[in-house]
């Protein structure tokens, strides 16, 4: 048994704050600490309380920096690490011009391994300790993704995309091969360590009805696997989907009619929803995922969070790299704030940081394991430095509250504001990064 103590200012959320005055929604200690035992949070409290409980445990002192649960990204594309910041197209053109050619490279396991090491390095550098990822159509990409997650002992979710039409030949499977590969990958990786498999029909445009039927079988056979896909991101996408599925009542009905809507379904974007689609989301408990930087980058539209909240629909928030323009959940929250501002919807910084931690964990149904600093959860912790840059320090000189500090981090922060990251109690961003990553693989 190993015990260590992390000391610093401590913030964790218990539920979504109703507003900026909702102090009962979170716990904050000016001089707080976590007792970590074998990778788990054994006790949380003030530093005085923790030292009384474990007087001999070594202490890492992060004061005056702020300790929170590690960030959770609920929608990201692993094979798109080298097409982020590709210029000038909307969704369908962007996929055909940049994304699909890039994803063909992931048939090669050596390339997939190199990219997995780089991808996980970026997540850690930006304070993300859990992500839900689309891999490519190739089994090699999924094996590389989960092998790297296992080396780092990270709670990661992902899966091979199912796609049997409207893409280059090198990216197509078949309904049967997609089913067979997914079944084998679930057997290999699902619930192995901290990994969770996600059944991943890419979106309606790249799957025939026959493949959707196979996805329905996979979903029925694996009820504890999450499901992820894309929904109503772009007007041309919606029109194309309608032409491919003329019998569907709307875009969401393509998934609904194939049994793919349930409480562990994640639907990226969900911008242009019809009233019936909102009704179906409310009825099934499926979760839209807000991807603000990619929605702005591709000119897709504005996510209407308030409309969904009024129906009790709980949404995730995510980077959507590589159409998303930053791995940073801080930058994701910054752009999310602006998207909601354009619609007269307020996002208080306390609500924002809850969303990227406990809130996203709740969307995944994993808040008992990640997303908080509660006792009995994994010690996935991010240490935030609100004075990381000269501009931030200049602004912080006038900050007078925790909420103001969080807003500085949200609007001005990026990877420089991530002072340290702990995964299962192990420091990963700096001094112990080599041990966390295992064997390093240079990017070619």
C-alpha positions as CSV (number, residue, x, y, z in Angstrom):
1,X,0.0,0.0,0.0
2,X,1.3,3.5,-0.9
3,X,0.0,6.7,0.4
4,X,0.7,10.3,-0.7
5,X,-0.9,13.6,0.0
6,X,-1.6,16.4,-2.5
7,X,-1.9,19.8,-1.0
8,X,-3.4,22.9,-2.6
9,X,-6.5,24.9,-3.0
10,X,-9.2,22.3,-3.7
11,X,-12.4,22.5,-5.7
12,X,-14.9,19.8,-6.5
13,X,-18.5,19.7,-7.5
14,X,-21.4,17.7,-6.1
15,X,-24.1,18.8,-8.7
16,X,-24.5,21.5,-11.3
17,X,-24.6,24.9,-9.7
18,X,-27.9,26.7,-10.3
19,X,-26.1,30.0,-10.5
20,X,-23.0,31.7,-9.2
21,X,-24.4,31.9,-5.7
22,X,-25.1,28.2,-5.3
23,X,-22.3,27.4,-2.9
24,X,-23.8,24.1,-1.8
25,X,-23.1,22.7,-5.2
26,X,-19.4,22.4,-4.6
27,X,-16.7,22.1,-1.9
28,X,-13.8,24.6,-1.8
29,X,-10.9,24.5,0.6
30,X,-8.4,27.3,0.6
31,X,-5.9,24.9,2.1
32,X,-7.1,21.5,1.1
33,X,-5.6,18.1,0.5
34,X,-6.2,14.7,-0.9
35,X,-5.0,11.5,0.6
36,X,-4.2,9.1,-2.2
37,X,-3.9,5.5,-1.5
38,X,-3.0,3.1,-4.4
39,X,-4.3,5.4,-7.0
40,X,-7.6,6.2,-5.3
41,X,-8.8,9.2,-3.3
42,X,-8.9,7.8,0.2
43,X,-9.8,11.0,2.0
44,X,-10.5,14.6,1.1
45,X,-10.5,17.6,3.4
46,X,-8.5,20.4,4.8
47,X,-4.8,19.9,5.0
48,X,-5.0,19.8,8.8
49,X,-7.6,17.0,8.6
50,X,-5.6,15.0,6.1
51,X,-2.3,15.2,8.0
52,X,-4.0,14.1,11.2
53,X,-5.3,11.0,9.2
54,X,-2.0,10.3,7.6
55,X,0.8,12.0,9.5
56,X,3.6,10.0,7.8
57,X,2.4,10.3,4.2
58,X,4.7,12.3,1.9
59,X,3.2,15.6,0.8
60,X,3.4,17.3,-2.6
61,X,2.5,21.0,-2.1
62,X,0.8,22.7,-5.0
63,X,-0.2,25.9,-3.2
64,X,-1.3,28.4,-4.3
65,X,-2.5,26.6,-7.3
66,X,-6.0,25.1,-7.7
67,X,-6.7,21.3,-7.7
68,X,-9.7,19.9,-9.5
69,X,-10.8,16.7,-11.0
70,X,-9.2,16.0,-14.4
71,X,-11.1,17.2,-17.4
72,X,-13.3,14.9,-19.4
73,X,-13.7,15.2,-23.2
74,X,-16.9,13.5,-24.5
75,X,-16.2,13.7,-28.3
76,X,-12.8,13.6,-30.0
77,X,-11.4,11.9,-33.1
78,X,-8.1,10.1,-32.5
79,X,-7.1,9.7,-36.2
80,X,-7.5,13.5,-36.8
81,X,-4.5,14.6,-34.8
82,X,-2.6,15.8,-37.9
83,X,-5.5,17.5,-39.7
84,X,-6.5,19.9,-36.9
85,X,-6.2,23.4,-38.3
86,X,-6.9,22.4,-41.9
87,X,-8.2,25.4,-43.8
88,X,-11.4,26.4,-45.4
89,X,-14.3,24.0,-45.8
90,X,-17.6,23.1,-44.2
91,X,-18.4,19.6,-42.9
92,X,-18.8,17.3,-45.9
93,X,-16.0,19.0,-47.9
94,X,-13.8,19.0,-44.8
95,X,-14.3,15.2,-44.3
96,X,-13.6,14.4,-48.0
97,X,-10.7,16.7,-48.4
98,X,-8.8,16.2,-45.1
99,X,-10.2,13.7,-42.8
100,X,-10.9,10.6,-44.9
101,X,-7.5,10.7,-46.6
102,X,-5.8,11.1,-43.2
103,X,-7.7,8.2,-41.6
104,X,-6.5,5.7,-44.3
105,X,-3.0,5.9,-42.7
106,X,-4.3,4.3,-39.6
107,X,-4.5,0.9,-41.2
108,X,-0.7,0.7,-40.4
109,X,-0.2,-0.3,-36.8
110,X,3.1,1.4,-36.5
111,X,1.6,4.7,-37.6
112,X,-1.3,4.2,-35.3
113,X,1.0,3.6,-32.4
114,X,3.0,6.7,-33.0
115,X,-0.1,8.8,-33.3
116,X,-1.6,7.3,-30.1
117,X,1.5,8.3,-28.1
118,X,1.3,11.8,-29.5
119,X,-2.5,12.0,-29.0
120,X,-2.3,11.0,-25.3
121,X,0.6,13.4,-24.7
122,X,-1.7,16.2,-26.0
123,X,-4.6,15.1,-23.8
124,X,-2.3,15.1,-20.7
125,X,-0.7,18.3,-21.6
126,X,-4.1,20.0,-21.7
127,X,-5.4,18.5,-18.5
128,X,-7.7,15.9,-20.0
129,X,-7.7,12.6,-18.1
130,X,-10.6,10.9,-19.8
131,X,-11.9,11.1,-23.4
132,X,-14.5,9.4,-25.6
133,X,-12.8,8.9,-29.0
134,X,-13.7,7.8,-32.5
135,X,-10.9,5.6,-33.9
136,X,-10.6,4.8,-37.6
137,X,-12.3,1.9,-39.3
138,X,-9.2,-0.2,-38.8
139,X,-8.8,-2.6,-35.9
140,X,-5.1,-1.5,-35.7
141,X,-6.2,2.0,-34.7
142,X,-8.4,0.7,-31.9
143,X,-5.7,-1.6,-30.6
144,X,-3.2,1.3,-30.6
145,X,-5.6,3.6,-28.8
146,X,-6.5,1.2,-26.0
147,X,-2.9,-0.2,-25.7
148,X,-1.7,3.4,-25.0
149,X,-4.5,4.0,-22.6
150,X,-3.6,0.9,-20.7
151,X,0.1,1.9,-20.6
152,X,-1.0,5.2,-19.0
153,X,-3.7,3.6,-16.8
154,X,-6.2,6.2,-18.1
155,X,-10.0,5.8,-18.1
156,X,-10.6,6.0,-21.9
157,X,-13.6,5.2,-24.1
158,X,-13.4,4.6,-27.8
159,X,-14.3,2.4,-30.7
160,X,-13.8,1.6,-34.4
161,X,-16.1,3.6,-36.7
162,X,-18.6,1.6,-38.7
163,X,-18.8,2.9,-42.2
164,X,-19.7,1.0,-45.4
165,X,-20.5,3.7,-48.0
166,X,-19.7,7.3,-49.1
167,X,-16.0,7.2,-48.2
168,X,-12.8,6.0,-49.9
169,X,-12.5,2.3,-50.4
170,X,-9.7,2.1,-47.9
171,X,-12.0,3.3,-45.2
172,X,-15.0,1.0,-45.8
173,X,-16.0,-2.1,-44.0
174,X,-19.1,-4.2,-44.6
175,X,-22.1,-4.8,-42.3
176,X,-20.7,-8.2,-41.4
177,X,-17.0,-7.3,-41.0
178,X,-18.0,-4.2,-39.0
179,X,-20.0,-6.5,-36.7
180,X,-17.3,-9.1,-36.5
181,X,-14.5,-6.6,-35.8
182,X,-16.5,-4.7,-33.2
183,X,-17.4,-7.9,-31.4
184,X,-13.8,-9.0,-31.3
185,X,-12.6,-5.6,-30.1
186,X,-15.2,-5.5,-27.3
187,X,-14.0,-8.9,-26.2
188,X,-10.4,-7.7,-26.2
189,X,-10.8,-4.2,-24.6
190,X,-14.1,-3.5,-23.0
191,X,-13.8,-3.3,-19.2
192,X,-10.2,-4.3,-19.4
193,X,-8.6,-2.1,-16.7
194,X,-10.1,1.4,-17.0
195,X,-11.0,1.1,-20.7
196,X,-14.6,1.0,-22.1
197,X,-15.6,0.2,-25.6
198,X,-18.0,2.5,-27.6
199,X,-20.1,1.2,-30.5
200,X,-19.5,3.8,-33.1
201,X,-21.5,4.1,-36.3
202,X,-19.8,7.2,-37.7
203,X,-23.0,8.8,-38.9
204,X,-26.0,8.0,-41.1
205,X,-24.3,9.1,-44.3
206,X,-21.5,6.6,-44.1
207,X,-23.7,3.6,-43.0
208,X,-26.2,1.7,-45.1
209,X,-29.5,0.5,-43.5
210,X,-27.9,-2.9,-43.4
211,X,-25.0,-1.7,-41.3
212,X,-27.4,0.2,-39.0
213,X,-29.2,-3.1,-38.5
214,X,-25.9,-4.7,-37.5
215,X,-25.2,-1.8,-35.1
216,X,-28.6,-2.5,-33.6
217,X,-27.6,-6.1,-33.0
218,X,-24.3,-4.9,-31.4
219,X,-26.2,-2.5,-29.2
220,X,-28.6,-5.2,-28.1
221,X,-25.8,-7.7,-27.3
222,X,-23.7,-5.1,-25.4
223,X,-26.0,-3.0,-23.3
224,X,-23.2,-1.7,-21.1
225,X,-21.2,-0.4,-24.1
226,X,-21.7,3.3,-24.9
227,X,-22.9,4.3,-28.3
228,X,-21.5,7.3,-30.2
229,X,-22.4,9.0,-33.5
230,X,-23.0,12.4,-35.1
231,X,-26.3,14.2,-35.4
232,X,-27.6,17.3,-37.2
233,X,-24.3,19.2,-37.4
234,X,-24.8,20.8,-40.8
235,X,-27.7,21.6,-43.1
236,X,-26.2,19.9,-46.1
237,X,-25.6,16.8,-43.9
238,X,-29.2,16.7,-42.8
239,X,-30.5,17.0,-46.4
240,X,-28.1,14.3,-47.6
241,X,-29.2,12.0,-44.7
242,X,-32.9,12.6,-45.6
243,X,-32.2,11.5,-49.2
244,X,-30.4,8.3,-48.0
245,X,-33.1,7.4,-45.5
246,X,-36.4,8.7,-47.1
247,X,-38.5,6.6,-44.7
248,X,-37.1,8.3,-41.6
249,X,-39.2,10.9,-39.9
250,X,-36.1,13.0,-39.3
251,X,-32.3,12.6,-38.8
252,X,-32.6,11.3,-35.3
253,X,-35.1,8.7,-36.4
254,X,-32.4,6.9,-38.4
255,X,-30.7,6.0,-35.1
256,X,-34.0,5.7,-33.1
257,X,-35.5,3.3,-35.5
258,X,-32.4,1.1,-35.2
259,X,-32.5,0.9,-31.4
260,X,-29.5,3.2,-30.9
261,X,-31.0,5.7,-28.6
262,X,-30.6,5.0,-24.9
263,X,-29.1,6.5,-21.7
264,X,-25.5,5.7,-22.7
265,X,-25.8,7.2,-26.3
266,X,-23.7,10.2,-27.2
267,X,-24.8,12.3,-30.1
268,X,-22.1,14.8,-31.3
269,X,-23.3,18.3,-32.3
270,X,-27.2,18.1,-32.3
271,X,-27.5,21.7,-33.4
272,X,-30.4,21.8,-35.8
273,X,-33.0,19.7,-34.0
274,X,-36.7,19.5,-34.9
275,X,-39.3,19.4,-32.0
276,X,-39.9,15.7,-32.5
277,X,-36.2,15.0,-32.1
278,X,-36.0,16.9,-28.9
279,X,-39.0,14.9,-27.6
280,X,-37.2,11.7,-28.5
281,X,-34.0,12.8,-26.7
282,X,-36.0,13.6,-23.6
283,X,-37.8,10.2,-23.8
284,X,-34.8,8.0,-24.3
285,X,-32.2,9.8,-22.1
286,X,-29.7,10.0,-24.9
287,X,-27.1,12.8,-24.6
288,X,-26.3,15.5,-27.1
289,X,-22.6,16.7,-27.0
290,X,-21.8,20.4,-27.6
291,X,-18.7,20.9,-29.7
292,X,-18.2,24.7,-29.8
293,X,-14.9,25.1,-31.4
294,X,-15.7,22.8,-34.3
295,X,-19.2,24.2,-34.8
296,X,-17.6,27.7,-35.2
297,X,-14.7,26.5,-37.3
298,X,-16.9,24.7,-39.8
299,X,-19.6,27.3,-39.7
300,X,-22.1,24.7,-38.6
301,X,-24.4,26.6,-36.2
302,X,-25.1,27.4,-32.6
303,X,-25.9,24.8,-30.0
304,X,-29.1,25.7,-28.0
305,X,-28.3,24.3,-24.6
306,X,-31.2,26.1,-22.8
307,X,-33.8,24.5,-25.1
308,X,-32.5,21.1,-24.2
309,X,-32.2,21.8,-20.5
310,X,-35.8,22.9,-20.3
311,X,-36.7,19.3,-21.3
312,X,-34.4,17.8,-18.8
313,X,-31.9,16.7,-21.4
314,X,-28.3,16.6,-20.1
315,X,-25.6,17.5,-22.6
316,X,-21.9,16.9,-22.7
317,X,-19.3,19.3,-23.9
318,X,-16.3,18.3,-26.0
319,X,-13.3,19.5,-28.1
320,X,-14.1,17.5,-31.3
321,X,-10.5,17.6,-32.4
322,X,-9.7,17.7,-35.3
323,X,-12.5,19.9,-36.6
324,X,-12.3,21.3,-33.1
325,X,-9.4,23.8,-32.9
326,X,-7.9,22.9,-29.5
327,X,-7.3,19.9,-27.2
328,X,-7.9,22.3,-24.3
329,X,-11.2,21.9,-22.4
330,X,-10.4,25.4,-21.1
331,X,-10.6,26.8,-24.6
332,X,-13.6,24.6,-25.3
333,X,-15.4,26.2,-22.4
334,X,-14.3,29.7,-23.6
335,X,-15.8,29.2,-27.0
336,X,-18.9,27.5,-25.5
337,X,-19.4,30.6,-23.4
338,X,-19.4,32.8,-26.5
339,X,-21.7,30.5,-28.5
340,X,-24.2,30.6,-25.6
341,X,-23.8,34.4,-25.3
342,X,-24.9,34.8,-28.9
343,X,-28.2,33.2,-27.9
344,X,-28.6,35.1,-24.6
345,X,-27.7,32.1,-22.5
346,X,-25.4,32.6,-19.5
347,X,-22.7,30.1,-18.6
348,X,-21.3,31.0,-15.2
349,X,-17.7,29.8,-14.7
350,X,-18.7,27.6,-11.8
351,X,-21.2,25.9,-14.1
352,X,-18.6,25.6,-16.8
353,X,-16.0,23.8,-14.7
354,X,-18.7,21.5,-13.3
355,X,-19.7,20.7,-16.9
356,X,-16.2,19.7,-18.0
357,X,-15.6,17.5,-14.9
358,X,-18.5,16.1,-12.9
359,X,-21.1,17.0,-15.5
360,X,-19.4,15.1,-18.3
361,X,-18.8,12.2,-15.9
362,X,-22.5,12.1,-15.2
363,X,-23.3,12.1,-18.9
364,X,-21.1,9.0,-19.2
365,X,-22.7,7.4,-16.1
366,X,-19.3,7.3,-14.5
367,X,-19.5,10.0,-11.8
368,X,-18.9,7.3,-9.1
369,X,-15.4,6.8,-10.6
370,X,-14.2,10.0,-12.2
371,X,-15.1,13.7,-12.5
372,X,-14.9,14.6,-8.8
373,X,-12.5,14.6,-5.9
374,X,-14.8,12.4,-3.9
375,X,-13.5,9.7,-1.6
376,X,-13.5,6.3,-3.4
377,X,-12.9,7.7,-6.9
378,X,-9.8,7.5,-9.0
379,X,-7.2,10.1,-8.3
380,X,-7.4,11.8,-11.7
381,X,-6.5,15.4,-10.8
382,X,-5.5,18.6,-12.7
383,X,-3.6,21.4,-11.0
384,X,-4.4,24.8,-12.5
385,X,-2.2,27.9,-12.5
386,X,-4.3,31.0,-13.0
387,X,-1.0,33.1,-13.2
388,X,0.5,30.9,-16.0
389,X,1.1,33.8,-18.4
390,X,1.9,37.4,-17.9
391,X,-1.5,38.5,-19.3
392,X,-3.3,36.1,-16.9
393,X,-1.2,37.3,-13.9
394,X,-2.0,40.9,-14.8
395,X,-5.7,40.1,-14.8
396,X,-5.4,38.0,-11.6
397,X,-4.0,41.0,-9.8
398,X,-7.6,42.4,-9.8
399,X,-9.5,39.2,-9.1
400,X,-11.4,39.1,-5.9
401,X,-13.3,35.7,-5.9
402,X,-13.0,32.1,-6.9
403,X,-15.5,32.6,-9.7
404,X,-13.5,35.4,-11.2
405,X,-10.4,33.3,-11.1
406,X,-12.2,30.4,-12.8
407,X,-13.3,32.8,-15.5
408,X,-9.8,33.9,-16.1
409,X,-8.8,30.3,-16.5
410,X,-11.7,29.6,-18.8
411,X,-11.2,32.6,-21.1
412,X,-7.4,33.0,-21.1
413,X,-6.2,29.5,-20.1
414,X,-4.7,26.8,-22.3
415,X,-2.0,24.1,-21.8
416,X,0.3,26.6,-20.1
417,X,-2.3,26.9,-17.2
418,X,-2.1,23.1,-16.6
419,X,0.6,22.9,-14.0
420,X,0.4,19.2,-13.3
421,X,-1.8,16.3,-14.1
422,X,-2.3,13.1,-12.0
423,X,-3.7,9.9,-13.5
424,X,-4.6,7.3,-10.9
425,X,-2.5,9.3,-8.4
426,X,0.6,9.4,-10.6
427,X,2.1,12.7,-11.8
428,X,2.1,12.7,-15.6
429,X,2.8,16.1,-17.1
430,X,6.3,16.7,-15.9
431,X,8.6,14.7,-13.7
432,X,6.9,11.3,-14.0
433,X,5.8,11.6,-17.6
434,X,8.1,8.9,-18.9
435,X,6.9,6.4,-16.2
436,X,3.3,7.3,-17.0
437,X,3.6,6.9,-20.7
438,X,5.6,3.7,-20.6
439,X,7.8,3.2,-23.7
440,X,8.0,6.4,-25.7
441,X,7.4,6.3,-29.4
442,X,8.8,9.2,-31.5
443,X,6.5,10.8,-34.0
444,X,7.8,10.3,-37.5
